[in-house]
Amino acid sequence: MRGIRSYVLRQGRTTPAQKRALEALFPKYGIAFSGNELDPKATFGRTAPLVLEIGSGMGESTAAIAQAHPEADFIAVEVHGPGVGSLLNRIASENISNLRVVRHDAVEVLARMIADGSLAGIHLFFPDPWPKKRHHKRRIVQPEFAELAARKLAPGGVFHAASDWPEYAEWIDQVFVANPAFEKTTKALVEKPLTKFEARGRRLGHPIRELCFLRRGSGPGAR
Ligand SMILES: C[S@@+](CC[C@H](N)C(=O)[O-])C[C@H]1O[C@@H](n2cnc3c(N)ncnc32)[C@H](O)[C@@H]1O
């Protein structure tokens, strides 16, 4: 979609447990990036509403959402190795059957691995705000990102974002309001638990804003 990425890979420390998880658990609970469309039925062994999370971080809230919603299947996408390792450990230790992880750029995962009109939801919780003006082009939410989200969501599907950076929240709002495929809603698919970055934002006194947009239209998948 675009050459600019929304992240810079931090080296960070990978703990021995995270490293072991990346090696031993990825084959079971991870999905390797490929240019081919994923078959959710083969992945989860059933047909259920499918939700993709972009930037799951350390994955605590991702796991909590999957456990609170056994009726849906979840794909967490994260580029940061230690975060992916932590989430894999959590999936195994808590025996979470409706959650898988992809370690790759979520924009490419959406574009290449997700069938058009197949998602019940997209979660984007506390995306990197890239506050400096010259970095705004790195923000994951851009008009073409909203186009991609509109293509991948089923009619009736929900894009759910949260940010502790008011100017970025406003930016996300404007980008999605400008896309005719979406209408604003207050109804999220899930109640967002407190995420790690949200807690950090709250500690710093940042206001938290949640935004939800409904994919307009009717057809298969519409609720
Ligand atoms: C500020 S953190 C928020 C993490 C988590 N959602 C939370 O609220 O605690 C943003 C995360 O998004 C990830 N990220 C940024 N751009 C991404 C992309 N294009 N694909 C996958 N992950 C991405 C980063 O690696 C980082 O872990």
PDBQT file of the ligand as one rigid body, heavy atoms in Angstrom, charges set to zero:
ROOT
HETATM    1  C1  LIG A 301       1.833   2.132  21.490  1.00  0.00    +0.000 C 
HETATM    2  S1  LIG A 301       1.850   0.419  21.288  1.00  0.00    +0.000 S 
HETATM    3  C2  LIG A 301       0.243  -0.105  21.854  1.00  0.00    +0.000 C 
HETATM    4  C3  LIG A 301       0.200  -1.560  22.213  1.00  0.00    +0.000 C 
HETATM    5  C4  LIG A 301      -1.137  -2.075  22.784  1.00  0.00    +0.000 C 
HETATM    6  N1  LIG A 301      -2.208  -1.976  21.795  1.00  0.00    +0.000 N 
HETATM    7  C5  LIG A 301      -1.515  -1.339  24.046  1.00  0.00    +0.000 C 
HETATM    8  O1  LIG A 301      -2.487  -0.552  24.015  1.00  0.00    +0.000 OA
HETATM    9  O2  LIG A 301      -0.865  -1.575  25.073  1.00  0.00    +0.000 OA
HETATM   10  C6  LIG A 301       1.702   0.245  19.540  1.00  0.00    +0.000 C 
HETATM   11  C7  LIG A 301       2.094  -1.134  19.067  1.00  0.00    +0.000 C 
HETATM   12  O3  LIG A 301       1.789  -1.246  17.687  1.00  0.00    +0.000 OA
HETATM   13  C8  LIG A 301       2.819  -1.981  17.050  1.00  0.00    +0.000 C 
HETATM   14  N2  LIG A 301       2.748  -1.621  15.622  1.00  0.00    +0.000 N 
HETATM   15  C9  LIG A 301       2.908  -0.390  15.083  1.00  0.00    +0.000 A 
HETATM   16  N3  LIG A 301       2.716  -0.426  13.764  1.00  0.00    +0.000 NA
HETATM   17  C10 LIG A 301       2.428  -1.725  13.455  1.00  0.00    +0.000 A 
HETATM   18  C11 LIG A 301       2.138  -2.390  12.242  1.00  0.00    +0.000 A 
HETATM   19  N4  LIG A 301       2.097  -1.740  11.073  1.00  0.00    +0.000 N 
HETATM   20  N5  LIG A 301       1.895  -3.716  12.284  1.00  0.00    +0.000 NA
HETATM   21  C12 LIG A 301       1.917  -4.393  13.462  1.00  0.00    +0.000 A 
HETATM   22  N6  LIG A 301       2.186  -3.812  14.646  1.00  0.00    +0.000 NA
HETATM   23  C13 LIG A 301       2.437  -2.492  14.642  1.00  0.00    +0.000 A 
HETATM   24  C14 LIG A 301       4.084  -1.555  17.780  1.00  0.00    +0.000 C 
HETATM   25  O4  LIG A 301       5.113  -2.526  17.649  1.00  0.00    +0.000 OA
HETATM   26  C15 LIG A 301       3.585  -1.439  19.213  1.00  0.00    +0.000 C 
HETATM   27  O5  LIG A 301       3.734  -2.655  19.921  1.00  0.00    +0.000 OA
ENDROOT
TORSDOF 0
